[in-house]
């Protein structure tokens, strides 16, 4: 199982942005030192109370320059908001600087407000995503290419640099709405998943993804990487108490975003935003602990991860050690060290 941390460079209430960057990079340095496999960088826009990480590829370059071992994941690049040639150049540059440590995660985001800020209709996001991904793949892997789509047209373009990895860095795709699992499986990409309900509720969608992957003739079973709120401490009492405020803040904010976006242009009834918001409004901490988050001592967290792997077939995790941005920095650092040094060896 691949061990990663999902990092969104959370805002520190009442403190300057520089402190948020300093603490975030200290956590990255710890991850490099303690043996984490991947640091995953979010992309979040126009949310000043949540995150300062709006430019993941810029941060990825900084991570590449200050580390030598850890892989650098983009979790995820919101492709419809990018110029595909520019993002291909930036991805290849990070891959060169890091000597082949980039994992290029992509998606289209579930936040219509971001698209409104950028002046792009959210209803176009699905088609824009597919077109941008096609262009990025060709730009990275082909010496020269031409392309004619709905939003972009290129004639005999040679993008440089090319990536360090040949033919291109591994690509993983975020899957969220119910109909995307089969589509991504058919295309043969590994997927990121985040529980909409409980962990057990994800099995049907993962099965659909893997069936489509197999039917399309791709080798293997299709890789699944789980983004999960996770916290580990020396005792269960600390593991439960220390992240409670942060975890509940995360779910309440998630409910608010779903409710605010439910009727915005471009959203679809199949996504069930209003219904999911209502469920999260009623969620208690006990409910979360029973099936939406992983908390405990190193031994019990390792047991939970092994059980998830047995049930769902999980190839890796993106652990959100501070999903709501309210866990103190020293506690995040200790949880990260325990994850790397005591949980990871028990699962591997």
C-alpha positions in Angstrom: 0.0 0.0 0.0 1.3 3.4 -1.0 1.3 5.9 1.9 0.6 9.5 1.0 -0.5 12.7 2.8 -3.2 15.0 1.2 -1.9 18.5 1.9 -4.0 21.6 1.4 -1.7 24.2 3.1 -4.5 25.2 5.5 -5.0 28.7 6.6 -4.1 29.4 10.3 -6.9 31.5 11.7 -5.7 34.9 12.7 -2.2 34.4 11.4 -0.5 35.6 8.2 -0.3 33.5 5.1 3.5 33.2 5.5 3.0 31.1 8.7 0.7 28.7 6.8 3.4 28.2 4.2 6.1 27.8 6.8 4.1 25.1 8.7 3.1 23.3 5.5 6.7 23.1 4.3 7.8 21.9 7.8 5.4 19.0 7.4 6.7 18.2 4.0 10.3 18.2 5.4 9.1 15.8 8.1 7.5 13.5 5.5 10.7 13.4 3.6 12.7 12.7 6.7 10.4 10.0 8.1 9.8 8.0 4.9 6.4 9.0 3.5 5.9 7.7 0.0 4.0 10.7 -1.6 3.1 14.2 -0.7 -0.2 15.2 -2.4 -0.8 18.9 -3.2 -4.3 20.2 -3.5 -5.5 22.9 -5.7 -8.0 25.3 -4.0 -9.2 28.7 -5.2 -11.1 31.7 -3.8 -11.5 30.2 -0.3 -9.5 32.5 1.9 -10.6 30.8 5.2 -9.5 27.4 4.0 -6.3 27.2 2.1 -3.3 29.1 0.6 -2.6 26.4 -1.9 -3.8 27.8 -5.2 -0.8 26.9 -7.3 0.1 23.3 -6.8 2.6 23.1 -9.6 4.6 26.0 -8.2 4.6 24.4 -4.8 5.6 21.1 -6.4 8.7 22.8 -7.9 9.6 24.0 -4.4 9.1 20.6 -2.9 11.3 19.0 -5.7 14.1 21.5 -4.9 14.1 20.8 -1.1 13.7 17.0 -1.2 15.5 14.0 -2.8 13.3 11.0 -2.2 9.6 11.6 -1.7 7.3 11.5 -4.7 5.3 14.6 -5.4 1.7 14.2 -6.3 -0.7 16.8 -7.7 -4.0 16.0 -6.0 -5.5 17.3 -8.3 -4.8 19.7 -11.0 -8.1 21.2 -12.1 -7.5 20.8 -15.9 -10.5 22.8 -17.2 -9.1 25.9 -15.5 -5.6 25.5 -17.1 -4.2 26.2 -20.5 -3.2 22.6 -21.4 0.2 23.5 -23.1 1.2 25.6 -20.1 0.4 23.0 -17.6 2.2 20.3 -19.7 5.3 22.5 -19.7 5.1 23.0 -15.9 4.5 19.3 -15.2 7.5 18.3 -17.3 9.6 20.9 -15.6 8.7 19.6 -12.1 9.4 16.1 -13.3 12.8 17.1 -14.6 13.7 19.0 -11.4 12.6 16.1 -9.2 14.3 13.5 -11.4 11.1 11.6 -12.2 9.2 11.9 -8.9 6.0 13.6 -10.2 2.6 11.8 -10.1 0.2 13.9 -12.2 -3.2 13.7 -10.6 -6.0 15.4 -12.5 -9.7 16.2 -12.1 -12.3 18.8 -12.7 -13.3 19.8 -9.1 -16.8 19.8 -7.6 -16.9 23.5 -6.8 -18.8 25.6 -9.3 -17.8 28.7 -7.4 -14.2 28.3 -8.6 -15.4 28.1 -12.2 -17.5 31.3 -11.8 -14.5 33.1 -10.4 -12.5 32.0 -13.5 -15.3 32.9 -15.9 -15.7 29.4 -17.2 -19.1 27.7 -17.2 -19.2 24.7 -14.8 -21.5 22.9 -17.3 -18.5 22.8 -19.7 -16.2 21.2 -17.2 -16.6 17.6 -18.2 -15.9 18.2 -21.9 -13.1 20.7 -21.2 -11.5 18.1 -18.9 -11.4 15.4 -21.5 -10.0 17.8 -24.2 -7.3 19.2 -21.9 -6.2 15.8 -20.8 -5.8 14.6 -24.4 -3.7 17.6 -25.1 -1.5 17.3 -22.1 -0.8 13.6 -22.8 0.2 14.3 -26.4 2.2 17.4 -25.4 4.2 15.4 -22.9 4.7 12.2 -24.8 5.0 13.2 -28.5 7.9 15.1 -30.1 5.4 17.3 -32.0 1.6 17.2 -32.3 -1.4 18.8 -33.8 -4.8 19.0 -32.2 -8.2 20.5 -33.1 -10.9 20.5 -30.5 -13.8 22.7 -29.3 -11.7 25.0 -27.2 -8.1 24.5 -28.4 -6.4 24.2 -31.7 -2.6 23.5 -32.2 -0.6 23.0 -35.3 2.7 21.1 -35.2 3.6 22.2 -31.7 6.8 20.9 -29.9 6.4 21.3 -26.2 9.6 21.5 -24.2 11.0 20.3 -21.9 9.8 16.8 -22.1 9.4 15.0 -18.8 12.1 13.0 -17.1 9.9 9.9 -17.0 9.2 8.2 -20.3 6.9 8.7 -22.0 5.2 10.8 -19.3 4.6 10.9 -15.5 1.9 8.5 -14.2 -1.6 10.0 -14.5 -4.3 9.4 -11.9 -7.9 10.8 -12.2 -10.3 11.8 -9.5 -13.6 10.0 -9.6 -16.6 11.4 -7.7 -20.0 11.5 -9.5 -21.5 8.0 -10.0 -21.2 7.9 -13.8 -17.5 8.7 -13.9 -16.3 5.4 -12.4 -17.1 3.4 -15.5 -15.8 6.1 -17.8 -12.4 6.3 -16.1 -12.2 2.5 -15.9 -12.8 2.2 -19.6 -10.0 4.7 -20.3 -7.6 2.7 -18.0 -6.5 5.3 -15.5 -5.9 4.7 -11.8 -8.5 6.6 -9.7 -8.7 8.7 -6.6 -11.8 8.2 -4.5 -13.2 10.0 -1.5 -16.1 8.5 0.5 -19.5 10.1 -0.1 -21.1 8.0 2.5 -19.2 5.4 4.5 -16.2 3.4 3.3 -18.4 0.4 2.7 -20.6 2.5 0.4 -17.8 2.9 -2.0 -17.6 -0.8 -2.9 -20.3 -0.7 -5.6 -18.6 2.2 -7.4 -15.2 0.7 -7.2 -16.6 -2.6 -8.6 -18.1 -0.7 -11.5 -14.7 1.0 -12.2 -12.8 -2.3 -12.1 -15.4 -4.1 -14.3 -15.1 -1.4 -16.9 -11.3 -1.5 -16.6 -11.3 -5.2 -17.2 -13.8 -5.2 -20.0 -11.7 -2.6 -21.9 -8.8 -5.0 -21.9 -6.4 -3.1 -19.6 -3.8 -5.1 -17.7 -4.2 -5.6 -14.0 -7.3 -4.8 -12.0 -7.3 -1.0 -11.9 -5.6 0.9 -9.1 -7.7 2.7 -6.4 -6.2 5.4 -4.1 -8.4 6.5 -1.2 -8.4 10.0 0.2 -9.4 9.7 3.8 -9.4 11.8 7.0 -7.0 10.0 9.2 -5.4 10.7 12.6 -3.0 8.7 14.7 -1.7 9.2 18.3 0.0 7.2 21.0 -3.3 6.5 22.8 -6.9 6.1 21.4 -8.1 8.9 23.8 -5.7 11.4 22.2 -6.4 10.1 18.7 -10.1 10.7 19.2 -10.0 14.0 21.0 -7.2 15.9 19.2 -8.8 16.0 15.7 -12.5 16.2 16.7 -12.9 19.9 16.1 -11.0 19.8 12.8 -12.9 16.8 11.5 -16.3 18.2 12.4 -15.4 21.6 10.9 -14.5 19.8 7.7 -17.8 18.0 7.4 -19.8 21.1 8.3 -17.9 23.1 5.7 -18.4 20.3 3.2 -22.1 20.4 3.8 -22.2 24.2 3.3 -20.3 23.9 0.0 -22.6 21.2 -1.2 -25.7 23.1 -0.2 -24.4 26.3 -1.8 -23.6 24.6 -5.1 -26.7 22.4 -5.4 -28.6 24.7 -7.7 -25.8 26.4 -9.5 -25.5 26.1 -13.3 -23.8 23.0 -14.5 -24.5 20.8 -11.5 -26.6 17.6 -12.1 -29.3 15.8 -10.1 -27.3 12.6 -10.2 -24.7 14.2 -7.9 -27.2 14.5 -5.1 -25.7 17.6 -3.6 -28.6 18.7 -1.5 -29.2 15.2 -0.1 -25.5 14.8 0.8 -25.5 18.2 2.5 -28.5 17.2 4.6 -26.8 14.0 5.7 -23.6 15.8 6.7 -25.6 18.4 8.6 -26.9 15.5 10.8 -23.5 13.8 11.1 -22.2 13.3 14.6 -18.6 12.7 15.6 -19.5 9.1 16.6 -21.0 8.6 13.1 -17.8 9.8 11.5 -15.6 7.6 13.6 -17.8 4.5 12.7 -17.2 4.7 9.0 -16.0 8.0 7.5 -12.6 8.6 9.1 -9.8 6.5 10.5 -8.5 7.3 13.9 -6.5 5.4 16.6 -3.2 4.2 17.7 -0.6 3.0 15.2 -1.7 -0.6 15.7 -5.5 0.0 15.4 -5.0 2.4 12.4 -2.9 -0.3 10.7 -5.7 -2.8 11.4 -8.3 -0.5 9.9 -6.2 0.0 6.7 -5.7 -3.7 6.3 -9.4 -4.2 6.7 -10.2 -1.5 4.1 -7.7 -3.2 1.7 -9.4 -6.5 2.1 -12.8 -5.0 1.5 -12.1 -2.6 -1.3 -8.7 -3.4 -2.7 -6.9 -0.2 -1.9 -3.6 0.5 -3.6 -2.8 3.6 -1.5 -4.1 6.3 0.7 -4.0 10.1 0.7 -4.2 10.7 4.5 -5.8 13.9 5.5 -4.2 14.5 8.9 -5.7 17.9 9.3 -8.8 17.9 7.0 -10.5 20.8 8.7 -7.3 22.9 9.3 -7.9 23.1 13.1 -5.3 20.5 14.4 -2.3 22.3 15.9 0.9 22.0 13.9 2.8 20.0 16.5 0.0 17.5 16.7 0.0 17.1 12.9 3.8 16.6 12.9 3.5 13.9 15.6 0.7 12.1 13.7 2.7 12.2 10.5 5.7 10.7 12.2 3.6 7.9 13.7 2.0 7.3 10.3 5.4 6.9 8.6 7.3 5.1 11.3 4.8 2.9 13.1 1.7 2.5 10.9 3.4 2.1 7.5 5.7 -0.8 8.6 2.7 -2.7 10.1 0.8 -2.5 6.8 3.6 -3.2 4.3 
